[in-house]
């Protein structure tokens, strides 16, 4: 009985030994097989440059890496909102092995292949690439953003004048590309296999030369606000001429640092030039006017004379200098030496005397209505020294009971002395007056038997005319 039990126990131990031996053999075979399998392949859990390379030979890993790299594309974002893409195939983009994959595989101990089930391995190799720069340039040249007609030039920040002060206007970036710099940056991005290129961040745009943060510009703004904060608004009826700080600032003198330097002579010269141009633009004395003839109903061109607006050059220069030095904000008329009755194309107004020297007739309009009219005798036409000049004048004054005399002779005597009851001068010594020595007026008397230049009026007319007319009334004289 004991012998049977002992024999049975030995049989179980033998079986266990056999099973263990078989297991060891199997494991040994598996281990040996794995060792053989991984002698030229990467272990499980191997990544190269982030790409899974489990169970791959060096050649297979190179191919996988090559396929991944050569599937390259670069997204380009321009400032104008356009987005473009460059693909690897567009620029003959190719992967070049640096041999490190093979080196990593050689350093791998195949006997440690089991560790791949428990440990991740990360390898880095250089992604050396080659591409055609000429093709890259060609591709870039096809983009809309690269076309000159689509580029908006940058604008510098500048100083402007608004609401009676100088302000800095922001620069405008524009969309003009620096093509050489863009190409340089693009080459660098492709070499580094970047997938995104933001042109704004890469600094490939042509920049404004002066920005709103420019210290020189800020300093100039401060100087101009201190020195030229002036506005003079000249009024000419419903027209205005504005002289503001944008103009006045250029009349000032500055040193090389932009600081104001007092130079009264230069300022006065600029004021003189400005007032001169103001007069040339708005003075109306002597200018040609189109006048409607009462006699014909048609237009007559009348030029010459002393009526109209005339800026007092000296007076206005002095006043303007004072306005600038006080930094005033003023609206006013210019300082006048003479003024017309009204502003506008017809500065004569609707109260005036019309002297048609060809018709030898006078019409007096008051507030647009014909008040009086009469035949006249003007200066002797066929004697140039006695001919009444054409032009637009204004009545200087009026006086009763005057004696009219020409310039005295060398001995102090006068060629004539003519007493008149109503004297109304409008052009130096030429005026309107009664002529009690004449029995007739109008017609052709003036051609050979006219006056010395004055306008002779019938006595019966002259008195009423004298009572109604006032100094300053325009006198329009013309021949047709």
C-alpha positions as CSV (number, residue, x, y, z in Angstrom):
1,X,0.0,0.0,0.0
2,X,2.8,2.4,0.9
3,X,4.7,1.5,-2.3
4,X,1.6,2.4,-4.4
5,X,1.3,5.8,-2.8
6,X,4.9,6.5,-3.3
7,X,4.7,5.5,-6.9
8,X,1.7,7.7,-7.4
9,X,3.4,10.7,-5.9
10,X,6.5,10.3,-8.1
11,X,4.2,10.1,-11.1
12,X,2.7,13.6,-10.3
13,X,6.1,15.1,-9.8
14,X,7.3,13.7,-13.1
15,X,4.3,15.2,-14.8
16,X,4.9,18.6,-13.3
17,X,8.5,18.5,-14.3
18,X,7.6,17.6,-17.8
19,X,5.0,20.4,-18.0
20,X,7.5,22.9,-16.6
21,X,10.1,21.8,-19.1
22,X,7.7,22.1,-22.0
23,X,6.7,25.7,-20.8
24,X,10.3,26.7,-20.5
25,X,11.0,25.4,-23.9
26,X,7.9,27.2,-25.4
27,X,8.9,30.4,-23.7
28,X,12.4,30.0,-24.8
29,X,11.2,29.4,-28.3
30,X,8.9,32.5,-28.1
31,X,11.7,34.6,-26.7
32,X,14.2,33.4,-29.2
33,X,11.6,34.0,-32.0
34,X,11.0,37.5,-30.7
35,X,14.7,38.1,-30.5
36,X,15.2,36.9,-34.1
37,X,12.1,38.9,-35.2
38,X,13.3,42.2,-33.7
39,X,16.9,41.8,-34.8
40,X,16.1,44.2,-37.8
41,X,12.9,45.8,-36.6
42,X,11.9,48.4,-34.0
43,X,10.3,47.2,-30.8
44,X,6.7,47.6,-30.1
45,X,5.9,51.2,-28.7
46,X,8.6,52.9,-30.9
47,X,7.9,56.4,-32.3
48,X,10.2,58.4,-34.5
49,X,9.4,62.1,-34.7
50,X,6.0,61.2,-33.4
51,X,5.3,58.6,-36.0
52,X,4.5,55.0,-35.0
53,X,7.2,52.7,-36.2
54,X,6.3,49.5,-34.4
55,X,7.7,46.4,-36.0
56,X,9.2,48.3,-38.9
57,X,12.6,47.8,-40.4
58,X,14.8,50.9,-40.8
59,X,13.9,51.1,-44.5
60,X,10.2,50.8,-43.7
61,X,10.5,53.5,-41.0
62,X,12.4,55.8,-43.5
63,X,9.6,55.3,-46.0
64,X,6.8,56.1,-43.5
65,X,8.7,59.2,-42.4
66,X,9.3,60.2,-46.0
67,X,5.6,59.8,-46.9
68,X,4.6,61.8,-43.9
69,X,7.1,64.6,-44.6
70,X,6.5,64.8,-48.4
71,X,2.8,65.2,-47.8
72,X,3.8,68.7,-46.6
73,X,1.7,71.8,-47.1
74,X,2.1,75.4,-45.9
75,X,-0.9,77.6,-45.2
76,X,-0.2,81.3,-45.8
77,X,-2.4,84.1,-44.2
78,X,-2.1,87.6,-45.7
79,X,-3.2,90.9,-44.1
80,X,-5.9,91.5,-46.7
81,X,-7.8,88.4,-45.5
82,X,-6.6,86.2,-48.4
83,X,-5.4,82.6,-47.5
84,X,-3.2,80.6,-49.8
85,X,-1.6,77.1,-49.7
86,X,1.7,75.8,-51.0
87,X,1.9,72.0,-51.3
88,X,5.1,70.0,-51.2
89,X,4.5,68.8,-54.7
90,X,4.3,72.4,-56.0
91,X,7.9,73.0,-55.0
92,X,9.4,69.5,-55.5
93,X,9.6,69.0,-51.7
94,X,11.6,65.8,-50.9
95,X,12.8,64.1,-47.7
96,X,16.6,63.4,-47.2
97,X,17.6,60.7,-44.7
98,X,20.4,61.6,-42.3
99,X,21.0,57.9,-41.4
100,X,20.0,58.2,-37.8
101,X,17.1,55.8,-38.1
102,X,19.5,53.0,-39.0
103,X,21.8,54.0,-36.2
104,X,18.9,53.8,-33.7
105,X,18.0,50.4,-34.9
106,X,21.6,49.2,-34.6
107,X,21.8,50.4,-31.0
108,X,18.6,48.5,-30.2
109,X,19.3,45.2,-28.3
110,X,17.0,42.6,-29.8
111,X,17.2,40.5,-26.6
112,X,15.3,43.3,-24.8
113,X,12.4,43.1,-27.2
114,X,9.9,42.2,-24.4
115,X,10.5,45.6,-22.8
116,X,8.6,47.1,-25.8
117,X,5.4,45.9,-24.2
118,X,6.0,47.9,-21.0
119,X,8.1,51.0,-22.2
120,X,7.5,53.6,-24.9
121,X,10.5,54.7,-27.0
122,X,10.7,58.2,-28.6
123,X,13.4,58.9,-31.2
124,X,14.2,62.2,-32.9
125,X,15.9,62.4,-36.3
126,X,16.5,65.4,-38.5
127,X,13.8,65.9,-41.1
128,X,16.3,67.0,-43.8
129,X,14.5,68.1,-46.9
130,X,15.2,69.6,-50.2
131,X,12.9,71.8,-52.4
132,X,13.1,74.0,-55.5
133,X,13.3,77.7,-54.5
134,X,12.6,78.7,-58.1
135,X,9.3,76.8,-58.0
136,X,8.5,78.4,-54.6
137,X,9.0,81.9,-56.1
138,X,6.8,80.9,-59.1
139,X,4.1,79.7,-56.8
140,X,4.2,82.9,-54.7
141,X,4.0,85.0,-57.8
142,X,0.6,83.5,-58.7
143,X,-1.1,84.8,-55.5
144,X,-3.4,87.8,-55.7
145,X,-1.8,89.4,-52.7
146,X,1.5,89.5,-54.6
147,X,0.1,91.6,-57.5
148,X,1.1,95.2,-57.5
149,X,-2.4,96.4,-58.4
150,X,-3.8,94.7,-55.4
151,X,-1.4,96.2,-52.9
152,X,-2.3,99.3,-50.9
153,X,0.6,101.5,-50.0
154,X,1.2,102.3,-46.3
155,X,0.7,105.9,-45.2
156,X,2.7,107.7,-42.5
157,X,1.1,109.1,-39.4
158,X,0.7,112.9,-39.9
159,X,-0.5,116.0,-38.1
160,X,-3.9,117.4,-39.0
161,X,-5.8,120.4,-37.8
162,X,-9.3,119.7,-36.4
163,X,-11.5,121.7,-34.1
164,X,-8.9,124.4,-33.7
165,X,-6.1,122.1,-32.6
166,X,-3.5,119.8,-34.1
167,X,-4.0,116.1,-33.7
168,X,-2.0,113.1,-34.9
169,X,-3.7,110.9,-37.5
170,X,-2.8,107.3,-37.2
171,X,-0.6,105.6,-39.8
172,X,-2.2,103.2,-42.2
173,X,-0.4,99.9,-42.6
174,X,-1.5,99.1,-46.1
175,X,-0.9,95.7,-47.8
176,X,2.3,96.3,-49.8
177,X,4.6,93.3,-49.4
178,X,8.4,93.4,-49.3
179,X,8.7,90.6,-51.8
180,X,12.4,90.0,-51.1
181,X,11.8,89.6,-47.4
182,X,8.7,87.5,-48.0
183,X,10.8,85.1,-50.1
184,X,13.5,84.9,-47.5
185,X,11.0,84.2,-44.7
186,X,9.2,81.6,-46.9
187,X,12.4,79.7,-47.6
188,X,13.2,79.6,-43.9
189,X,9.6,78.4,-43.0
190,X,9.8,75.6,-45.6
191,X,13.2,74.5,-44.5
192,X,11.8,74.2,-41.0
193,X,8.7,72.3,-42.3
194,X,6.3,74.9,-40.8
195,X,2.7,74.4,-41.6
196,X,1.5,77.9,-41.0
197,X,2.9,81.3,-42.2
198,X,1.2,84.5,-40.9
199,X,2.6,87.3,-43.0
200,X,1.7,90.0,-40.4
201,X,3.7,88.2,-37.7
202,X,6.6,87.5,-40.0
203,X,7.1,91.2,-40.7
204,X,7.1,91.0,-44.5
205,X,5.0,94.1,-45.1
206,X,6.4,97.5,-46.1
207,X,5.9,99.6,-43.0
208,X,5.0,103.3,-42.6
209,X,8.1,105.4,-42.0
210,X,6.4,107.5,-39.3
211,X,4.0,106.1,-36.7
212,X,1.7,107.8,-34.2
213,X,4.2,107.0,-31.5
214,X,7.0,108.8,-33.2
215,X,8.5,111.2,-30.6
216,X,9.5,113.8,-33.2
217,X,5.9,113.9,-34.5
218,X,4.5,114.2,-31.0
219,X,6.9,117.1,-30.3
220,X,6.0,118.8,-33.5
221,X,2.3,118.5,-32.5
222,X,3.0,120.1,-29.2
223,X,5.0,123.0,-30.8
224,X,2.3,123.6,-33.4
225,X,-0.5,123.7,-30.9
226,X,1.5,126.2,-28.8
227,X,2.6,128.4,-31.7
228,X,-0.2,128.3,-34.2
229,X,-3.5,127.7,-32.5
230,X,-5.2,130.5,-34.4
231,X,-8.2,130.6,-36.8
232,X,-9.2,133.8,-38.6
233,X,-12.4,133.4,-40.6
234,X,-12.7,136.2,-43.2
235,X,-16.3,136.9,-44.3
236,X,-17.2,138.2,-47.7
237,X,-20.9,138.1,-47.6
238,X,-21.9,134.5,-47.8
239,X,-18.4,133.5,-48.7
240,X,-15.7,132.7,-46.2
241,X,-11.9,132.4,-46.3
242,X,-10.4,130.5,-43.4
243,X,-6.8,131.0,-42.3
244,X,-6.1,128.3,-39.7
245,X,-3.2,126.8,-37.9
246,X,-2.5,124.4,-40.7
247,X,-1.4,127.4,-42.8
248,X,0.0,129.6,-40.0
249,X,2.3,126.8,-38.6
250,X,4.2,127.0,-41.9
251,X,4.8,130.7,-41.3
252,X,6.7,129.9,-38.1
253,X,10.4,129.3,-37.9
254,X,11.8,126.1,-36.2
255,X,15.2,124.9,-35.3
256,X,16.6,121.5,-36.2
257,X,14.9,119.9,-33.2
258,X,11.5,121.3,-34.2
259,X,11.4,124.0,-31.5
260,X,9.7,127.3,-32.3
261,X,12.2,130.1,-32.9
262,X,10.8,133.7,-32.9
263,X,11.5,135.3,-36.3
264,X,9.2,138.3,-36.7
265,X,10.6,139.2,-40.2
266,X,9.7,135.8,-41.7
267,X,6.2,135.8,-40.1
268,X,5.5,139.4,-41.4
269,X,6.7,138.4,-44.9
270,X,4.3,135.5,-44.9
271,X,1.5,137.7,-43.7
272,X,2.3,140.2,-46.4
273,X,2.1,137.5,-49.1
274,X,-1.2,136.2,-47.7
275,X,-2.9,139.6,-47.5
276,X,-1.7,140.4,-51.0
277,X,-3.3,137.2,-52.4
278,X,-6.4,137.9,-50.4
279,X,-6.7,141.3,-52.1
280,X,-6.1,139.8,-55.5
281,X,-8.9,137.4,-55.0
282,X,-11.5,139.6,-53.4
283,X,-10.8,143.2,-54.4
284,X,-13.4,144.4,-56.9
285,X,-12.3,148.0,-57.7
286,X,-11.6,148.3,-61.4
287,X,-12.8,144.8,-62.2
288,X,-15.0,144.2,-65.2
289,X,-18.7,144.0,-64.3
290,X,-21.6,142.9,-66.6
291,X,-24.3,145.5,-66.3
292,X,-27.8,145.5,-67.9
293,X,-28.4,148.6,-70.0
294,X,-31.7,150.3,-69.4
295,X,-31.6,151.7,-72.9
296,X,-31.0,148.5,-74.8
297,X,-32.0,145.9,-72.2
298,X,-28.8,144.0,-73.1
299,X,-25.6,143.4,-71.1
300,X,-22.8,145.9,-71.1
301,X,-19.3,145.2,-69.8
302,X,-18.1,148.0,-67.6
303,X,-14.6,148.1,-66.2
304,X,-12.4,150.7,-64.5
305,X,-13.4,153.2,-61.9
306,X,-12.9,153.4,-58.1
307,X,-16.1,151.7,-56.8
308,X,-15.9,148.4,-55.0
309,X,-14.1,146.6,-52.3
310,X,-10.4,147.3,-51.6
311,X,-8.6,145.7,-48.7
312,X,-6.4,148.0,-46.7
313,X,-3.1,146.1,-47.1
314,X,-1.2,147.7,-44.3
315,X,-4.2,147.8,-41.9
316,X,-5.0,144.2,-42.6
317,X,-1.4,143.1,-42.1
318,X,-1.2,144.8,-38.8
319,X,-4.5,143.3,-37.6
320,X,-3.6,139.8,-38.8
321,X,-0.3,139.9,-37.0
322,X,-2.1,140.9,-33.8
323,X,-4.6,138.0,-34.3
324,X,-1.9,135.4,-34.7
325,X,0.2,136.6,-31.7
326,X,-2.9,136.4,-29.5
327,X,-3.8,132.9,-30.9
328,X,-7.2,134.2,-31.6
329,X,-10.2,132.4,-32.9
330,X,-11.9,135.2,-34.8
331,X,-14.5,135.7,-37.5
332,X,-14.4,139.1,-39.2
333,X,-14.3,141.1,-42.4
334,X,-10.9,142.2,-43.6
335,X,-9.8,145.7,-42.9
336,X,-11.0,147.7,-45.9
337,X,-9.7,150.9,-47.5
338,X,-13.0,151.1,-49.5
339,X,-16.2,149.0,-49.5
340,X,-18.9,148.3,-51.9
341,X,-22.6,148.4,-51.1
342,X,-23.1,144.6,-51.1
343,X,-21.1,141.4,-51.6
344,X,-21.6,139.1,-54.6
345,X,-21.2,139.0,-58.3
346,X,-23.2,142.2,-58.5
347,X,-21.6,144.3,-55.7
348,X,-23.3,147.5,-57.0
349,X,-26.6,146.6,-55.4
350,X,-30.0,147.9,-56.4
351,X,-29.5,151.6,-55.6
352,X,-27.3,153.3,-58.2
353,X,-27.0,155.9,-60.9
354,X,-26.7,154.6,-64.5
355,X,-25.0,157.0,-66.9
356,X,-25.3,155.8,-70.5
357,X,-22.7,158.2,-72.1
358,X,-23.6,157.0,-75.6
359,X,-27.3,157.7,-75.0
360,X,-26.5,160.8,-73.0
361,X,-29.1,159.8,-70.4
362,X,-29.2,159.2,-66.6
363,X,-31.4,156.8,-64.7
364,X,-31.5,156.8,-60.9
365,X,-32.6,153.5,-59.3
366,X,-33.4,153.3,-55.7
367,X,-34.1,150.0,-54.0
368,X,-34.5,148.4,-57.4
369,X,-37.2,150.9,-58.7
370,X,-36.6,153.7,-61.2
371,X,-36.9,156.9,-59.2
372,X,-35.7,159.6,-61.6
373,X,-34.2,160.0,-65.1
374,X,-33.0,162.8,-67.3
375,X,-31.0,163.7,-70.4
376,X,-27.5,164.9,-69.7
377,X,-24.4,166.4,-71.3
378,X,-21.1,164.7,-70.5
379,X,-17.5,165.6,-71.2
380,X,-16.5,166.5,-74.8
381,X,-16.0,163.1,-76.4
382,X,-13.9,164.3,-79.3
383,X,-11.4,166.0,-76.9
384,X,-9.7,163.2,-75.1
385,X,-8.6,165.5,-72.2
386,X,-12.3,166.4,-71.6
387,X,-13.9,163.0,-72.2
388,X,-15.9,161.5,-69.2
389,X,-14.1,158.3,-68.2
390,X,-16.1,155.1,-68.2
391,X,-16.1,153.0,-65.1
392,X,-17.9,152.4,-61.8
393,X,-17.5,155.0,-59.1
394,X,-19.3,156.1,-56.0
395,X,-20.6,159.5,-54.9
396,X,-17.9,161.1,-52.7
397,X,-20.2,163.7,-51.1
398,X,-22.6,166.4,-52.1
399,X,-22.5,170.2,-51.5
400,X,-24.6,173.2,-52.3
401,X,-23.4,176.4,-54.0
402,X,-19.9,175.7,-55.1
403,X,-17.6,177.3,-57.7
404,X,-16.0,174.9,-60.0
405,X,-12.5,175.7,-61.1
406,X,-9.8,173.7,-62.9
407,X,-6.2,173.6,-61.8
408,X,-4.8,177.1,-61.6
409,X,-2.6,178.6,-64.3
410,X,1.0,179.5,-63.6
411,X,-0.1,183.1,-62.7
412,X,-2.7,181.9,-60.3
413,X,-5.7,182.6,-62.6
414,X,-8.2,180.0,-63.7
415,X,-9.3,179.1,-67.2
416,X,-12.9,179.2,-65.9
417,X,-14.9,179.6,-62.7
418,X,-18.4,178.2,-62.8
419,X,-20.8,178.6,-59.9
420,X,-23.3,175.7,-59.4
421,X,-26.1,175.2,-57.0
422,X,-25.7,171.4,-56.6
423,X,-22.3,169.8,-56.6
424,X,-22.0,165.9,-56.5
425,X,-18.4,164.7,-57.3
426,X,-17.8,161.0,-57.9
427,X,-14.4,160.8,-59.8
428,X,-11.9,163.3,-58.4
429,X,-12.9,166.6,-59.9
430,X,-15.5,165.1,-62.1
431,X,-19.1,165.2,-60.7
432,X,-22.8,165.8,-61.4
433,X,-24.1,169.3,-61.2
434,X,-26.7,171.7,-62.5
435,X,-25.9,173.6,-65.8
436,X,-28.1,176.7,-66.0
437,X,-26.2,177.9,-69.1
438,X,-27.5,175.0,-71.2
439,X,-30.9,175.1,-72.9
440,X,-30.7,171.6,-74.3
441,X,-29.5,168.2,-73.0
442,X,-29.0,164.8,-74.6
443,X,-28.5,164.0,-78.3
444,X,-25.0,164.5,-79.7
445,X,-24.1,167.7,-78.0
446,X,-21.4,165.9,-75.9
447,X,-19.3,165.0,-79.0
448,X,-18.0,168.5,-79.7
449,X,-19.7,170.8,-77.2
450,X,-19.7,168.8,-74.0
451,X,-18.3,169.7,-70.6
452,X,-14.8,169.5,-69.3
453,X,-15.6,166.0,-68.0
454,X,-18.5,166.6,-65.6
455,X,-22.1,165.5,-66.0
456,X,-24.3,168.5,-66.8
457,X,-27.9,168.3,-65.5
458,X,-31.0,170.4,-66.1
459,X,-31.6,172.7,-63.2
460,X,-35.1,171.5,-62.7
461,X,-33.8,167.9,-62.3
462,X,-30.6,168.6,-60.4
463,X,-32.4,169.9,-57.2
464,X,-34.6,166.9,-56.8
465,X,-31.8,164.6,-57.7
466,X,-29.6,166.2,-55.1
467,X,-32.2,165.7,-52.4
468,X,-32.6,162.0,-53.1
469,X,-29.0,160.8,-53.7
470,X,-26.7,160.0,-50.8
471,X,-22.9,159.8,-50.6
472,X,-21.6,156.3,-51.4
473,X,-24.2,155.7,-54.1
474,X,-22.6,153.8,-57.1
475,X,-22.3,155.7,-60.3
476,X,-22.1,153.5,-63.4
477,X,-20.6,155.2,-66.5
478,X,-20.3,153.5,-69.8
479,X,-20.2,153.9,-73.6
480,X,-21.8,151.4,-75.9
